[in-house]
């Protein structure tokens, strides 16, 4: 098959990804509330997760560009004016066309 994202929902459970064995972290997560047998450290950008868009085909560059533009403008993927994967692909195509003309 073709490389693309699945049809599942877009909500991401960060703790579910980190605590892969099904453990749930209490709502007010702080050092002592995490399981003592685990050491973990990570960071993430809520804006990047909220702005992430699915790729319906092998168009990860367009999806990445859309997510970044949505993040810096603090727009969620479904907010008015949010950049779509297709907008990202069109922008990349314009850059490539311009570079081809300059050569």
Secondary structure, DSSP 8 states (H G I E B T S, - for coil): ------SS-S---HHHHHSTTS----SS--GGGS-TT--------HHHHHH----SSS-HHHHHHHHHHHHHTT--TTSTT---HHHHHHHHHHHHHHHHHH-
